[in-house]
């Protein structure tokens, strides 16, 4: 008798798992689920991101819901099931508003997967703001489009300094219809769009300030939407050097100074190097003076040791 009871008890434990199929996620690829969202009333709630479109919660129109990512994300679409309109706000790590998008109810409580009008990069926080007191079942954001894979990302972007301008070149992306050019004065962005519907693989950014370093990325466009950012390239526009010469004075960490009497071409080469050098990069100055018994003499400057440098142009005496 005891054996039969134990068998029945074990069978009872198994019943909930027999024939019960795990609910397929309606939000595959979401950047938030299964992590819970936060709102001012519930503080933390997993209902919005439980991938179960039959469970939800009422939220006041004066309340809002938010999520902060561990690392910046690129957002290209969102999915929601709700019974009224919702504003979506995307912020960077400095809490600067990058973009606002709108979920429109459309008199339907079916889940809607909506592409953003323009993808948003460097997103650290997303806020969902109900327009009125409403009921929400599910919310999530994605780094892909609802219509399918995004177009390929442009590669090998390069930037060349010119007088008050920068010349950009990048590799073509198969299937793209145009490109978007974005610029920043800060490495890594945030970037501002400066040109759209660019059909070639080059662009000349004009009207810039000489001596200011600019950072660029390029994205590709096709019928599926916008790609991710290309590699970042930078350049510092420089006024043309005369046919004369220049005295370059480099101030180094620790207070040491180095002076070099350079031709216009030599100075241009040095300035071009500073645009792409890394901390450990070295620049070689070939010494043509005081060679003595040596076959050749050279002096190397490490980029990470430079504090600043001065350029004094002059015309050699005739």
N, C-alpha and C positions, 0 to 999 in steps of 0.2 A: 504493500500500500504506500509506504514512504517513497519507494522508487517511482511509482506512478505520479505522485504529487510533485516530486522534483522534476520529472519530465514535463509535466503540464506547466510548471512555473518557468522552466527554461523556454518552452514554446511561447509562453505569453511574452517573454522578453524579446523574442525574435519577431513577433507579429508586426510591430511598428515598422520593421525594416524590410519585410517581405512584400514585394510588389509595389513599394513606394519609390518612385523614380525622382532623383534630385532635380529640382527645378532648373531648367537651363537659364543661364544669365541673359537677360534682355539687353545688357549693357556691356557686352564683351569689349575689352579694350579701354574701358573708362579709366581715367586717371585718378579718380577719387575712390570709388568702390573697391574693396568693402570697408574702407575707413569711414567712420561716422562724420557727419557734418555737425556744426555748432549753430545754435541760435540763442537769442537772449532769454527765451522762456524755458526751453528744455536743456539749455547748456550744451549737452551732447546727446545726439540722437542718431541711431543707425537706421531709422525707418526710411530716410530719404535715399539711402545707398545700400539697401539690403537686396537689390535686384529682384524684388517681389512687387509687381505692379498691382497687387491686390491689397497692399498695406500702405497706409499713409497717415497724415496728421494735419489738423487744422492749424493755420498760422495767421497771426494778425497782420494787417496791412502796415502797421507801425513797427513790426519786427523784421528781422532779416536773417539770412543764413550765410555762413561763410566757411571757407576751407583754406588752409595755408599749406603749401607744398614744402617738402624738405629741400628741394632744389628747383630753380626756375624751369618752367615748362613752356612749350609752344602749344597754343590752343587753336584748333581749326574748326571745331564743331562742338555742339552740346546736345544732350538729350534730356527731355523732361516730360513728365506726365502730371498735369495739374488742371484745375478747373477755372483758371483765370490767367491774366498776363503777368510776366515776371521780367524785371530788368536784371541783366547780368553785367557786373563791373569787374574788370581785370586790373590788378595792381602789381607793380614791381616790388622789389625788396625794400625800396625806400618809401613804400606806401603812396607812390605816384600813380594816379589813374591813367592807365594806358588806353583803354577803350571801353565803351558801353555797347552792349547788344541787347536785343529785346526778344523774349519768348512771347508769341502771340497765341492766345488760347484757341482761336478759330472755331469756337462752339463745339469742340470735340475733346473728350477726355482720353483719346487714344494717345499713346506715347509718340512724341515727335522728335526726330533726329534732324537737327538744323545746322547747316554750315554757316560759319561766321561770314559776314560780308568781306572780311579781311582777316587773315590769320594774325594772331598776336603772340609775339615772342617775349621772353623774359618775364613770364607771369609767375609771381610768387604767391598771390592770393586771389581767389575768386569769391565774389559776394553775389548772392541771389536776393533780390529785393521784391517781395510780393507787391503788386499794385493795390490790392484790396485784401480784406480778410478772405482767405481762400483755403482750399484743400490741396495738398501736394502729395503725390505718391512716390515719385522717383526724380532724381536729379544727378547729372554727371557731365563731365566735359572730356574731350578727346583731342589727341594730337593727330588725328586723321579725319578725312572728310566722310560724310555720309554716303557719297556717291562712289566711293572706291579709293584706290591708292592715289596719292598725290603725285604730281609730276616730279621728275628727278631734280636733284639739287645742282645748281651750277657749281663748277669747280675751277680751281686754278685762277682765282681772281687776282689780278695784279694792279697796282696803282703806281703811276709814274708822276713825279712832281713837275709842274711847269710854272710859268709866271702867272700868279693869281688863279691857277687852275690845276686840276689833276686829271690825268688821262687814265681811264679804267679799261681793262680788257679781261675777258673770261671765256671759258670753254662753252660751246653750244650744248644745249640739252635737247636730246631727241624727243620730239612730240610737243615741245613748247611752242606757244604762239607769240609770247613776248616776255619781257623781263621788267622787274621793278628794281630801282636803285635806291639804297638807303644809306644815310650818312650820320655820323656822330662825331663829337669832339672828345668822346670818352671811349677808351678801349673796351669792347664788349657791349657797347650800347648803354642806354636805349638809343635806337636809331630813328631818324626821321626820314620819311619817304621824300625823295627829291625829284624822282622821275618815274613815270609809268608808261606802259605801252611801248617800251623800247624794243624794237624788232631785231636789231643787230647784236653783236657780241662786244661792242665797245661803246664808251660814253665819255664825253669830256665835261667835267663839272667845272663851271666857270664862276667868276665873281667871288673868288675866295680871298682870304687874307694871307699874304705872304708871311712865312714864319710860324703859322699855326698848323698843327698836325691834325689831319682828318682821317677818320676811320670809316671803311665802307664794307657793305655786304650787298649781294645781289640775290634775288629770288626769281624763279621761273614761273610762268603762268600757262595753263591750258584749260580745257573745258572742265577738268576736275578741280581746279582751284589753284592755290599758290603753294609752291614748294617751301621747304625750309631754307634757312639762310646758307649762303655759300661760306667759304672761308673768309675771314676778315683780312682786308688789306688796308695799308695806311700809307700816307705820303704827306710831305710838308711843302706846299707851294713856295717857290723861291724866285726872287727877282733875278733876271739874267745878270751874270757877271760880265763886266766889260772885258775888252781884250787885254787889259792891263794885268796887274798882279794883286795879291792880297796877303796881308800878314795875318795868319791864323794863330790866335793865342788860346790855348786849352788850359782851363783851370781844373786841376785834379783833386781828388779826395786827399786830405792831409795838407792842402795849401800849395803844393808844387804847381809850377806853370811850365808849359812847353810852347815854344814859338816856332812857326814854320812859315817860310816865305814861299808862297805857292803861286803857280800860274792859274788862270781862270779855269782851265780844264781840271787841274789837280784839285782845286777847291770844290768844283762841282762833284767830282768823284767822292770826296770826303763827305759832302752834304748828302749825297745819295745813300752812302753807307749808313749814316746816322738814322735814316728813315726806316731801315729794316734790321738794324743791328739788335742783338740780344745782349744780356748782361755780360756774357763771356766772350762776345765777338771782339776780334782784334783788328786794328787798321794799321797797315804798314806804310810808313813814311820812308822813302828811299832818300838817303843823304847823298847829295852831290857835292858837298863842301867838306873840307878837312878830311878827305879820304885817307891821307897819309899812305902808309904802305899796304893798306887793305885793298883787296879786290873789289869789295862792295861793302857798304854800310847801310843799315836800316834800323829804324826805331819803331816799336809797336806800342799802340795805345789801346788799352782795354776799355770797351764802351762803358762797363759798369763802374769804372773809376773816374769818369768824366762828370764834373759838377756842372760846368757850362763852358762856353767858348765865345770868343769875340772874333769878328772879321773886319779888318780895316783894309779897304781897297785903295790902291794908288796906281798912278801911271809912272812907269820907270823913266828916269831921266834919259833924254835923247843923247 
